[in-house]
C-alpha cells in the first residue's frame, strides 16, 4: 500500500479493517504535553453515553473496537496512539472523531504535529496529515466515517480555543470543571457524557448562545421570512455565534460574500436542492456577522457573473430566481439572450460550463477594492472540484494576501481541487489568507459542524492580518 500525504479537508478510502492512528510531535521546544483520544459518534454526530469517549483514563471501548494504546518516545519524537477495528464497530456508530488535547499550553507551541493512519496488520502507512495550529488547546485531527457501507478517512485539522470543554460539548458531553480551569482544560478533568447533554455547560469556556457578547443578532428583514425559515435561521445564528465564541471571536463583525460554482458537473447539486440549502445555511453566517441583512453573491463557470445582493427578507424569492445552473446546451449555440428571464436574473448561457475560479476571485477582489468597508471580508466559495487553472488562481490569491479578505473554500464532494488544497503550505505570503475543506455530501453535515469548519481559521487570520498591517 502506498502512503499518501494529504491536506486539510481531503479524504480517501480506508481498505484495512483494523487501523492505527498515530499522533506524533517533537519533544523539542518545551511545548505542552499532548494526549490523543477518540469519540464514537452516531449519524447525528453525538455520543450515546459515557462509554463512547476513549482516552487514557478510559482506554478501551466496551465493544473492543477502539483502544487507546498509549504513548512512546523515540528519536526525539513522542507518539500517542489509538487503534480502531472498523469491522467491530457497532452499527449505530457512523463516525470516529480522532481528537487531541494540549495540557499546559496551546497547539501553536507544538512542533511537528502529524497524524498518521496505518494498517494495523502490516504497519504500512495509509495516509499522513501534517497539521498547524494557533491558540487551540483541543484539536480534531481527522475522522473515520462510514459512507455507503465503506469506511473513509478525512483530514479535519479543526481546533478549539475553548479547549476540551468546547470540543466535548459539540458531541453531547458535559465537562465538569472549575471555572478557573475552563480556559485550558486537561484530559484528566471529569468527563461525563450524557445523551441528554445537548446544552453547553455554564462558564467561560463555553459561552451561552444567548450571551450578549456572542449571541445571535437581530437582522434587518428577518421578520418577513416564512415561519419555518425564520426558526431555522434563528437556530443557525445561535450555532454560528457558538462557533465564533469557541475560536475567541465572539461579537466579531465582517462583510460576507458568497460564490457558487455553476459548472456543468454541479447540475445534480442544483436540481437536488443541495445548493439552495447551502445558500440558506450561509445566510445565517451573513446574518450573524453583518446585521445589515445583505450578502453579495457571484456565480461562475467559464465566466463569472455577479448576482443581485441577497437581502435576508427576500431569501425565498432570491433562491427561486438566482440559484440556477444549466440552461445551456452544447447543441444550442448563439448569442441571443434567453427569453423569459425575470428581473435581475443572469442568463446562465453566458456563464458557460467550465471551471474558471480565477475569474470569480478577480471580480470579488475588484468589488472589495471599489467598495471598501471598515470590517474584514469573508468569502464563502463553493465548488465541486475540477480545478485546473492552478497558476492563475495562485496569482490571484497570493496578491489577495495583502487585502482585507479571507477566502474560505468548500469542496462539494468531487476531487481535483488543485492549488486550493495546497494553499495552507504555500510560502511567500505574509498571512495565510485561504482556508479549505471538502465534504462528500454537505447535506449530511450537521449545521454546528459545518459552521465550525467554515469559521475555524477566519478568527486567526484576523489576528495575523492585523499584526501584519493588512487590516
Backbone torsions as a table, in degrees:
resi	resn	phi	psi	omega
1	UNK	NA	133.4	-177.4
2	UNK	-91.5	129.4	178.9
3	UNK	-68.7	151.2	-178.9
4	UNK	-135.4	122.8	174.6
5	UNK	-83.4	124.8	-175.9
6	UNK	-121.7	158.9	-178.4
7	UNK	-104.3	169.7	-178.7
8	UNK	-56.7	130.0	179.6
9	UNK	94.1	-17.4	-178.0
10	UNK	-74.8	155.6	177.7
11	UNK	-139.0	159.8	179.5
12	UNK	-154.2	154.7	178.5
13	UNK	-71.1	151.0	179.6
14	UNK	-115.5	112.2	-178.0
15	UNK	-83.4	-42.2	-177.8
16	UNK	-63.1	145.8	179.1
17	UNK	-82.5	-22.3	176.9
18	UNK	-127.2	126.3	-177.6
19	UNK	-125.4	152.6	172.2
20	UNK	-109.7	133.1	177.1
21	UNK	-110.4	111.0	-177.0
22	UNK	-105.6	121.5	173.1
23	UNK	-101.6	121.0	-176.6
24	UNK	-127.5	154.9	179.1
25	UNK	-158.8	161.6	-178.1
26	UNK	-78.2	140.6	176.0
27	UNK	-79.7	-11.3	-178.4
28	UNK	-78.3	158.3	172.5
29	UNK	94.3	-6.9	175.4
30	UNK	67.3	28.2	178.9
31	UNK	-74.9	179.5	-178.5
32	UNK	-71.3	163.8	172.2
33	UNK	-76.4	149.4	-177.2
34	UNK	-124.0	138.8	178.7
35	UNK	-126.3	129.4	177.8
36	UNK	-86.1	152.6	177.5
37	UNK	-155.0	173.6	179.0
38	UNK	-144.4	143.8	175.8
39	UNK	-118.4	126.2	176.6
40	UNK	-92.2	121.3	-168.6
41	UNK	-121.9	147.9	174.9
42	UNK	-82.9	-178.5	176.0
43	UNK	-59.4	-28.7	180.0
44	UNK	-77.7	-3.8	178.9
45	UNK	77.9	28.3	-178.4
46	UNK	-134.2	156.1	174.9
47	UNK	-74.4	159.9	177.5
48	UNK	-92.6	-38.4	179.0
49	UNK	-160.7	-174.6	-173.6
50	UNK	-65.6	-20.0	-179.9
51	UNK	-73.3	-12.4	-177.5
52	UNK	-85.6	6.6	173.7
53	UNK	-109.3	116.5	-177.9
54	UNK	-111.2	120.3	177.4
55	UNK	-154.0	-171.1	-168.3
56	UNK	-67.5	-23.3	176.2
57	UNK	-87.3	-9.7	176.3
58	UNK	-143.5	73.2	-164.1
59	UNK	-78.1	-6.3	-176.6
60	UNK	-138.9	127.4	176.1
61	UNK	-71.5	148.9	-176.8
62	UNK	-58.3	-31.0	179.6
63	UNK	-75.9	-14.1	-175.5
64	UNK	79.5	1.8	-174.6
65	UNK	-78.7	-26.5	-177.4
66	UNK	-130.2	129.7	-177.7
67	UNK	-136.7	132.7	171.3
68	UNK	-88.5	112.7	-172.6
69	UNK	-94.8	-5.8	171.5
70	UNK	99.8	-177.8	-172.7
71	UNK	-101.6	155.8	170.5
72	UNK	-150.4	152.5	179.2
73	UNK	-120.7	138.4	178.2
74	UNK	-158.1	126.8	174.7
75	UNK	61.2	34.0	179.6
76	UNK	80.8	7.0	179.7
77	UNK	-118.1	131.3	176.4
78	UNK	-101.6	139.8	-178.8
79	UNK	-131.2	134.4	172.3
80	UNK	-120.9	138.4	-166.6
81	UNK	-130.3	140.9	171.5
82	UNK	-123.9	133.6	177.5
83	UNK	-109.0	136.0	-177.4
84	UNK	-126.9	122.0	173.7
85	UNK	-94.6	97.7	-174.8
86	UNK	-62.5	-34.7	-179.2
87	UNK	-70.3	-20.5	-178.5
88	UNK	-96.0	-5.2	179.8
89	UNK	-65.9	139.0	-179.4
90	UNK	-65.7	154.7	-174.7
91	UNK	-62.8	-25.1	179.8
92	UNK	-77.4	-7.5	-178.9
93	UNK	-95.6	120.6	-178.5
94	UNK	-105.5	-21.3	-176.9
95	UNK	-146.0	151.1	169.9
96	UNK	-125.0	109.9	178.3
97	UNK	-82.9	129.4	-176.2
98	UNK	-102.5	106.6	-165.8
99	UNK	-115.8	172.5	175.8
100	UNK	-155.6	153.8	174.4
101	UNK	-133.6	147.9	-179.3
102	UNK	-105.8	128.3	-177.7
103	UNK	-108.8	111.9	178.0
104	UNK	96.7	18.0	179.4
105	UNK	169.5	-164.3	-178.8
106	UNK	-115.3	164.5	178.6
107	UNK	-69.4	-18.9	174.4
108	UNK	-65.7	-19.1	177.8
109	UNK	-91.1	-1.7	-179.3
110	UNK	-95.1	126.8	-180.0
111	UNK	-102.7	145.2	176.3
112	UNK	70.4	28.0	-177.3
113	UNK	-68.0	116.8	-174.2
114	UNK	-139.1	138.8	173.2
115	UNK	-110.0	126.2	178.2
116	UNK	-117.5	133.5	175.3
117	UNK	-105.4	122.5	-174.2
118	UNK	-121.7	149.1	167.9
119	UNK	-72.9	114.1	-174.2
120	UNK	-62.5	-27.6	-177.2
121	UNK	-72.5	-53.1	-176.8
122	UNK	-106.0	-1.0	-179.5
123	UNK	64.4	15.8	176.3
124	UNK	-69.7	139.6	-179.4
125	UNK	-79.4	122.1	179.4
126	UNK	-87.9	-42.1	-178.4
127	UNK	-153.6	154.4	176.8
128	UNK	-134.4	130.5	-178.5
129	UNK	-128.1	111.0	179.1
130	UNK	-92.8	126.2	-169.9
131	UNK	-114.8	151.9	172.3
132	UNK	-126.0	153.4	-176.4
133	UNK	-150.7	174.1	179.8
134	UNK	-127.3	-106.5	-173.9
135	UNK	-90.2	7.6	-175.7
136	UNK	-70.0	144.6	174.8
137	UNK	-116.0	-0.2	170.8
138	UNK	-141.0	154.6	-169.5
139	UNK	-150.9	139.7	166.1
140	UNK	-104.8	110.0	-178.4
141	UNK	-75.3	-44.0	-178.7
142	UNK	-164.2	-176.4	177.6
143	UNK	-149.9	144.7	169.3
144	UNK	-99.6	129.6	-176.2
145	UNK	-141.9	150.3	-177.3
146	UNK	-92.7	128.8	178.4
147	UNK	-136.7	114.9	180.0
148	UNK	54.0	43.7	175.4
149	UNK	82.7	-1.6	179.7
150	UNK	-121.2	154.7	-178.4
151	UNK	-96.9	143.2	177.6
152	UNK	-133.2	164.3	175.7
153	UNK	-120.9	135.9	175.7
154	UNK	-122.2	135.3	173.1
155	UNK	-82.2	114.8	-174.6
156	UNK	-97.4	-59.6	178.2
157	UNK	63.4	41.5	-178.3
158	UNK	-107.5	126.7	-178.6
159	UNK	-108.0	164.4	178.9
160	UNK	-128.8	115.0	175.6
161	UNK	-68.0	-22.3	179.8
162	UNK	-84.8	6.3	171.9
163	UNK	74.0	-159.0	-177.0
164	UNK	-58.0	-35.7	-179.4
165	UNK	-63.9	-43.5	179.8
166	UNK	-64.6	-41.0	178.4
167	UNK	-66.8	-47.1	-173.6
168	UNK	-63.4	-42.4	-176.6
169	UNK	-66.0	-23.3	176.1
170	UNK	-62.2	-27.0	-173.3
171	UNK	-111.3	19.3	174.8
172	UNK	85.1	22.8	-178.7
173	UNK	-108.9	134.2	173.6
174	UNK	-98.0	127.3	-180.0
175	UNK	-105.7	117.3	-179.8
176	UNK	-91.8	106.2	-178.5
177	UNK	-137.8	161.1	169.8
178	UNK	-74.2	142.6	-178.4
179	UNK	-53.3	-36.7	-177.7
180	UNK	-65.1	-26.6	-177.8
181	UNK	-92.3	-1.9	-171.7
182	UNK	-72.2	-19.6	-177.1
183	UNK	-70.9	-41.7	178.9
184	UNK	-131.4	74.9	-175.2
185	UNK	-66.3	150.8	176.8
186	UNK	-102.5	149.5	177.1
187	UNK	-60.3	-17.8	-179.1
188	UNK	-76.3	-9.3	177.5
189	UNK	-59.2	151.4	179.6
190	UNK	-67.8	119.6	-179.3
191	UNK	-112.6	118.0	-176.2
192	UNK	-124.1	88.4	178.4
193	UNK	-68.5	152.2	175.6
194	UNK	-151.1	134.5	178.3
195	UNK	-57.4	-27.3	-178.1
196	UNK	-89.1	-4.6	-174.9
197	UNK	-82.3	74.7	-175.9
198	UNK	-98.0	-9.8	179.4
199	UNK	-103.0	137.9	176.6
200	UNK	-62.1	142.8	178.8
201	UNK	-70.2	157.1	178.5
202	UNK	-68.7	161.8	178.5
203	UNK	125.0	163.7	-173.9
204	UNK	-66.0	-22.0	-176.5
205	UNK	-72.6	-29.8	-176.4
206	UNK	-134.7	83.2	-176.9
207	UNK	-58.1	145.3	176.9
208	UNK	-68.4	140.7	178.2
209	UNK	-57.4	-20.9	-178.6
210	UNK	-92.8	1.2	179.3
211	UNK	-64.3	138.1	-175.4
212	UNK	-57.0	-34.9	-174.8
213	UNK	-70.5	-26.2	-172.8
214	UNK	-134.5	-0.1	-175.1
215	UNK	-74.5	175.3	-176.8
216	UNK	-66.7	140.0	178.6
217	UNK	-88.9	149.6	170.8
218	UNK	-75.7	133.2	-171.8
219	UNK	-118.7	137.8	179.7
220	UNK	-57.8	129.0	177.3
221	UNK	89.4	-9.7	-176.8
222	UNK	-59.6	-34.3	-176.1
223	UNK	-68.4	-15.5	-178.6
224	UNK	-88.4	-5.8	-178.0
225	UNK	-73.5	153.5	171.4
226	UNK	-56.8	151.5	-172.5
227	UNK	-56.9	-46.5	-176.7
228	UNK	-65.4	-39.3	178.6
229	UNK	-68.1	-37.7	179.3
230	UNK	-65.3	-38.5	178.1
231	UNK	-65.6	-42.9	178.0
232	UNK	-62.3	-41.8	-179.7
233	UNK	-62.6	-43.3	-178.7
234	UNK	-60.5	-46.1	179.6
235	UNK	-64.7	-42.3	-178.0
236	UNK	-66.9	-35.4	176.7
237	UNK	-63.4	-38.8	175.6
238	UNK	-60.2	-42.0	-178.9
239	UNK	-67.7	-37.5	175.0
240	UNK	-62.1	-43.6	179.6
241	UNK	-61.2	-41.2	178.1
242	UNK	-63.2	-43.4	179.0
243	UNK	-60.9	-42.9	178.9
244	UNK	-63.9	-41.0	179.4
245	UNK	-62.5	-39.0	180.0
246	UNK	-58.6	-33.0	-175.7
247	UNK	-102.2	20.9	174.4
248	UNK	70.7	27.6	-175.6
249	UNK	-126.1	33.0	179.6
250	UNK	-59.9	135.4	175.9
251	UNK	79.4	4.4	-178.1
252	UNK	-66.1	149.5	178.5
253	UNK	-120.3	140.2	-179.9
254	UNK	-156.4	156.2	169.5
255	UNK	-86.9	134.6	-178.2
256	UNK	-114.1	131.4	178.0
257	UNK	-122.4	136.8	-178.5
258	UNK	-109.9	134.6	176.4
259	UNK	-127.5	127.3	-175.5
260	UNK	-119.1	125.5	173.2
261	UNK	-65.5	129.6	177.4
262	UNK	-123.5	24.1	179.0
263	UNK	-68.2	164.7	-173.7
264	UNK	-56.1	-35.4	-177.6
265	UNK	-70.0	-11.6	179.8
266	UNK	-85.0	-4.0	-171.1
267	UNK	-53.9	-44.2	-177.3
268	UNK	-64.3	-37.0	-179.4
269	UNK	-68.3	-30.0	175.0
270	UNK	-75.2	-50.7	-176.3
271	UNK	-65.1	-28.2	179.4
272	UNK	-83.8	0.7	178.1
273	UNK	82.0	4.0	-177.3
274	UNK	-66.9	-43.7	-177.8
275	UNK	-67.0	-40.6	177.2
276	UNK	-59.5	-40.5	178.2
277	UNK	-66.0	-39.5	177.0
278	UNK	-60.1	-44.8	-179.6
279	UNK	-61.4	-43.7	179.0
280	UNK	-62.2	-39.4	179.2
281	UNK	-68.4	-35.4	179.2
282	UNK	-74.2	-26.4	176.5
283	UNK	-59.6	-32.1	178.1
284	UNK	-67.8	-35.4	177.1
285	UNK	-63.7	-47.3	179.0
286	UNK	-63.5	-40.7	-178.9
287	UNK	-63.4	-36.0	-178.3
288	UNK	-80.5	-36.2	-176.8
289	UNK	-83.7	-28.2	-176.5
290	UNK	-141.4	113.6	-171.4
291	UNK	-85.2	15.8	177.2
292	UNK	-80.6	-4.6	175.2
293	UNK	72.6	19.8	-180.0
294	UNK	-131.4	152.1	175.6
295	UNK	-144.2	128.8	175.5
296	UNK	-75.4	151.2	-175.6
297	UNK	-146.6	146.2	174.9
298	UNK	-130.2	155.2	167.8
299	UNK	-125.7	155.5	-177.9
300	UNK	-154.9	154.7	167.4
301	UNK	-153.6	-108.6	174.3
302	UNK	-66.3	-29.5	177.5
303	UNK	-134.1	162.0	177.3
304	UNK	-102.5	147.8	177.8
305	UNK	-142.2	132.7	177.1
306	UNK	-79.9	133.6	175.6
307	UNK	-92.2	159.2	173.8
308	UNK	-57.1	149.1	178.5
309	UNK	-57.1	140.3	177.7
310	UNK	-87.8	109.3	175.0
311	UNK	-95.3	128.6	-168.9
312	UNK	-55.4	-40.9	-178.5
313	UNK	-66.7	-14.5	-179.5
314	UNK	-108.9	18.6	-173.0
315	UNK	-56.4	-47.5	-178.5
316	UNK	-59.6	-43.6	-179.6
317	UNK	-69.9	-36.6	177.6
318	UNK	-61.5	-42.5	178.2
319	UNK	-61.2	-42.5	-179.3
320	UNK	-64.7	-41.0	-173.3
321	UNK	-83.1	-33.8	-164.4
322	UNK	-120.4	-9.8	175.7
323	UNK	-91.8	85.6	-172.3
324	UNK	-141.4	149.0	174.7
325	UNK	-144.6	162.7	179.4
326	UNK	86.4	-129.2	-175.3
327	UNK	53.7	30.4	-180.0
328	UNK	-144.1	146.7	176.9
329	UNK	-137.9	140.9	177.0
330	UNK	-63.7	-18.2	-178.5
331	UNK	-101.2	5.3	-176.7
332	UNK	-121.8	79.4	-175.3
333	UNK	-91.8	170.6	179.5
334	UNK	125.2	159.0	-175.1
335	UNK	-105.7	2.6	179.9
336	UNK	-68.6	136.3	179.5
337	UNK	-64.6	149.6	179.8
338	UNK	-67.2	134.6	178.2
339	UNK	-76.7	152.4	174.6
340	UNK	86.5	8.0	177.0
341	UNK	-67.9	137.4	176.6
342	UNK	-88.4	168.7	-175.5
343	UNK	-55.2	127.6	176.4
344	UNK	86.7	-12.0	-178.3
345	UNK	-71.3	143.2	175.5
346	UNK	-87.4	135.9	172.7
347	UNK	-72.8	105.6	-173.0
348	UNK	-66.3	-17.2	176.2
349	UNK	-64.5	-30.2	179.1
350	UNK	-74.9	-17.9	179.0
351	UNK	-80.3	-33.5	175.6
352	UNK	88.0	-159.0	-172.9
353	UNK	-134.1	-8.7	-175.7
354	UNK	-90.1	174.1	178.2
355	UNK	-100.3	114.4	177.3
356	UNK	-134.7	67.6	-176.4
357	UNK	-56.7	-36.6	-175.1
358	UNK	-60.4	-28.6	179.5
359	UNK	-69.1	-41.8	177.2
360	UNK	-66.9	-41.0	178.9
361	UNK	-60.1	-44.3	-179.4
362	UNK	-62.9	-41.1	-179.1
363	UNK	-67.3	-39.6	178.1
364	UNK	-65.2	-42.3	177.7
365	UNK	-58.9	-44.2	-179.7
366	UNK	-63.2	-40.7	179.2
367	UNK	-61.4	-44.7	-178.5
368	UNK	-65.5	-38.8	177.5
369	UNK	-63.9	-41.4	-175.9
370	UNK	-80.7	-14.9	-178.9
371	UNK	-131.0	68.1	-176.7
372	UNK	-61.7	146.4	-179.7
373	UNK	-129.2	153.3	179.2
374	UNK	-76.7	1.0	-178.0
375	UNK	-125.7	159.4	176.7
376	UNK	-68.2	162.8	179.7
377	UNK	-111.8	131.9	175.2
378	UNK	-110.5	119.9	178.1
379	UNK	-101.9	122.1	176.5
380	UNK	-100.6	108.5	-166.8
381	UNK	-117.6	113.3	-175.0
382	UNK	-108.4	131.9	-178.9
383	UNK	-150.0	151.4	176.9
384	UNK	-102.0	17.6	174.9
385	UNK	96.9	-162.0	-173.4
386	UNK	78.2	23.4	-178.9
387	UNK	-69.8	127.2	-179.4
388	UNK	-136.9	-6.7	178.7
389	UNK	-95.2	53.7	-173.0
390	UNK	-56.2	-47.5	-176.1
391	UNK	-62.7	-44.5	-179.0
392	UNK	-67.4	-39.3	178.2
393	UNK	-64.5	-42.9	-179.1
394	UNK	-62.4	-41.3	177.9
395	UNK	-58.7	-48.2	-178.6
396	UNK	-60.6	-47.1	-174.6
397	UNK	-75.3	-30.8	173.9
398	UNK	-64.2	-44.9	178.2
399	UNK	-64.3	-36.7	-178.4
400	UNK	-70.0	-12.5	178.3
401	UNK	-64.0	-19.5	178.3
402	UNK	-94.5	8.1	-177.3
403	UNK	-115.1	157.2	-175.1
404	UNK	-78.7	52.5	-176.1
405	UNK	-131.2	133.6	169.7
406	UNK	-112.5	131.3	-175.0
407	UNK	-106.1	112.0	176.6
408	UNK	-105.0	107.7	179.6
409	UNK	-93.4	139.4	177.9
410	UNK	-126.1	121.2	177.4
411	UNK	-87.8	131.4	-175.1
412	UNK	-103.5	52.9	163.2
413	UNK	95.6	-12.2	176.3
414	UNK	-86.5	-140.0	179.9
415	UNK	-149.6	-172.7	179.9
416	UNK	58.1	67.1	175.8
417	UNK	-93.4	5.5	170.7
418	UNK	54.4	-134.7	-173.8
419	UNK	-63.6	-22.9	-178.1
420	UNK	-61.4	-36.0	179.5
421	UNK	-70.3	-23.6	-174.4
422	UNK	-101.2	-0.3	-170.2
423	UNK	-67.1	-28.9	179.2
424	UNK	-61.0	-25.1	-176.1
425	UNK	-108.5	4.0	-179.7
426	UNK	-75.9	127.5	-179.3
427	UNK	-81.0	179.6	171.7
428	UNK	86.3	13.5	176.2
429	UNK	-121.9	140.2	178.9
430	UNK	-67.3	-32.3	176.7
431	UNK	-136.1	150.2	175.0
432	UNK	-81.8	107.0	-172.0
433	UNK	-103.8	14.6	-175.6
434	UNK	-134.9	134.0	169.6
435	UNK	-117.8	151.0	179.5
436	UNK	-149.3	137.7	165.5
437	UNK	-152.0	158.7	-179.4
438	UNK	-127.2	149.2	176.7
439	UNK	-132.1	148.2	178.5
440	UNK	-69.6	-44.2	-176.8
441	UNK	-146.5	99.2	-173.3
442	UNK	-64.6	-24.0	-179.7
443	UNK	-68.3	-17.5	179.1
444	UNK	-96.0	-4.5	-179.5
445	UNK	-84.8	120.5	-179.6
446	UNK	-58.6	150.5	-177.6
447	UNK	-54.0	-47.6	-176.1
448	UNK	-61.3	-41.4	178.4
449	UNK	-65.3	-41.7	179.6
450	UNK	-62.3	-45.0	-179.6
451	UNK	-67.2	-36.0	176.4
452	UNK	-60.7	-42.3	-179.7
453	UNK	-70.2	-41.4	-179.6
454	UNK	-62.1	-36.9	-168.9
455	UNK	-107.7	7.8	-174.6
456	UNK	-68.4	-32.6	-175.5
457	UNK	-102.9	-18.4	-176.0
458	UNK	-59.4	-47.1	-179.8
459	UNK	-61.9	-40.0	179.9
460	UNK	-68.1	-32.8	175.3
461	UNK	-64.1	-42.0	179.8
462	UNK	-58.3	-44.5	178.2
463	UNK	-60.7	-47.6	-178.8
464	UNK	-67.0	-38.8	-179.2
465	UNK	-67.1	-37.2	176.1
466	UNK	-66.4	-41.5	-179.2
467	UNK	-64.1	-34.9	-178.5
468	UNK	-86.2	-3.9	179.9
469	UNK	82.9	11.4	177.4
470	UNK	-74.6	-36.3	176.2
471	UNK	-102.8	NA	NA
